[in-house]
Amino acid sequence: MSASLSKGRLRGLATGWGYHLSRLTGPLALLGPAGLWLLLFLVLPTLLILDISLVPGLRPEDVDSAYGLGNYSKLFNPFDPAFDPVYLQVIWRSVYYATVSTLACLVLGFPVAYWLAIMAPRRWRNFLVVAFVLPLWTSSLLRSYAWMSILRPTGLLNSFIAWLSSFIPGVELPTQSWLYTSTAVFVGLTYNFLPYMVLILYASLEKLDISLLEAAADLGATPRQVFWKVTVPQTLPGIAAGCLLVFITSMGDFVVPTLLGGASSMTISRLIYNQFLGITRNWGLGSALSMVLIMAVSLAIALLLKYGDRDSVKEA
Amino acid sequence: MPKLSFPNTWQGWLTIALFGFMYGPIVVLGIYSFNDSRRYTSVWQGFSLRWYESLFQDARIFRALQDTLFVAIVAVAISSVSGTLMAIGLCKYYFPGKGVYRGVSYLPLIIPDISIAVATLVFLASMAIPLSIWTIIAAHMVFCLAYIAVIVSSRLGSLDPNLEEAALDLGATPTQALIKVLLPQLMPAIVAGCLLAFVLSVDDLLISSFTAGGGANPLPLEIFSRIRNGVKPDMNALSVLLILASGMIAALAEYLRYKGSTMER
């Protein structure tokens, strides 16, 4: 009796297991492969970087070295004898480049997004937005290269300036080498990431209730008042989202500062690159710098999730 | 077809100017790729196809192009399946840790390329995996599947869930319902996602630089090493061709997405 009972229980247990297994096969088949890949090639490597950033002075040929915060203290702790202010300067320069280009994108991008979302003929809107954003999908390496040929000392910009000054007798407009300057980096970053800003602001402005603007105007608000008191507050989450996204991408950008900036415009991503593929390699320090970059970006994302318009980002 | 009315507001004019800003440098590049000059100058010397000729005789470029296309096609092919499955799984199931899973799947779109590239290199080195064309593919699959999943997800959100349930009620197995009902509806989004992932893979410089080793030399690496210290005229011709190609592929992808989203309206 007891044997058959236990047999029955066993069978019940087995079918129970089978039931659970069959319930798991669906999710596992769908989510397993990609999840495994993300775990292997994204999560584990990033954890490994965190781990390595805690080993001061690691070079590829080193096998093991003591753990410690040496790499971070070299970057941030002015009382550390190994502290070198150049790293902090590089980090600040990256933040500075990203801030200026984000502001430039906002100032240029807002009127464009406003026109596309509210003033442009309805039938053409989708086409115009896609056309504006299309360059984003072409190689940023090649688009930065295009700027190299414009900003070079013998490039198109200087030829244009020389041509202009030939019309004004007595005045010599200054031609200079624009390439390998901070100006070139600002132009390149703004050029590269303006479409992001326009896309996100467009998604945000498109949802704007135009009758609110009309109501404000009917009640006697000047166009300026309508803009600052109705339009801007309504699209503030979109503005925040666009700014943070442009900030993140320009802060981590490698191609523009490398091609358009000179030796004096070293940024954090270039510095990381050099620690791994350059002449003087230091994997530990490079990893610490990479963690600093990831932390800065994570902070921006946290702000984005808190204050930004997530739907606009998703639509974009 | 309504006429595109004249944008006589300053916002309209600024938009036109910034369209010029976006496309101007590409047009300039295109014009100078036909410039017949021995040295590279901004002075127009007459029309010539010489830079295109020298480009097509460059065997290194062709080998690099082969590497690039191989990486992109294999990475996108595998990612199209795993990325689509992930998007469907994330839409369908609720499980503990789903928020984390979804968050991780967005990371490749947000974390700077340099950080992902460095992390992948360190990971491969620590596992003693030799760098080759296959390590590039493995690394590219991460962002390819993330992009495809995002685009498929946004399409899934706008689908009618009743159709799949109806198929299940009418006796289809879950697999049949997936293949015969869900996948055809998702197809425009999947194709669009694949095209965009393909473009991203072809254009990627950083992740390839860190995972290529000596064995493979994708096109962006070859271009980067040539233009890093100055302008080379035959690179103009190549840039024009590549920008046109990725622009057209991306435009096709956007068209498919747009068509897919207006299909049932």
Interface residues (C-beta under 8 A of the other chain):
Chain A: G26 P27 A29 L30 L31 P33 A34 G35 W37 L38 F41 L42 V43 L44 P45 T46 L48 I49 I52 P60 L108 P111 V112 Y114 W115 L116 M119 A120 P121 R123 W124 N126 V130 A131 F132 L134 P135 W137 T138 S139 S140 L141 L142 R143 Y145 A146 W147 M148 S149 I150 R152 T154 G155 L156 N158 S159 Y191 L194 P195 I248 T249 M251 G252 D253 F254 V255 T258 L259 S269 I272 Y273 F276 L277 W283 G286 S287 S290 L293 I294 V297 I301 K314 E315
Chain B: P2 L4 S5 P7 T9 W10 Q11 G12 L14 T15 L18 F19 F21 M22 Y23 P25 I26 V28 L29 Y32 Y40 T41 S42 V43 V81 S82 G83 L85 M86 I88 G89 L90 K92 Y93 F95 Y101 V104 S105 L107 P108 I110 I111 P112 D113 I114 S115 I116 V118 A119 T120 L121 V122 F123 A125 S126 A138 A139 M141 V142 L145 A146 A149 S154 P174 L196 V199 L200 V202 D203 L205 L206 S209 F210 P220 I223 F224 I227 R228 G230 V231 M235 N236 S239 L242 I243 S246 G247 I249 A250 A251 A253 E254 Y258
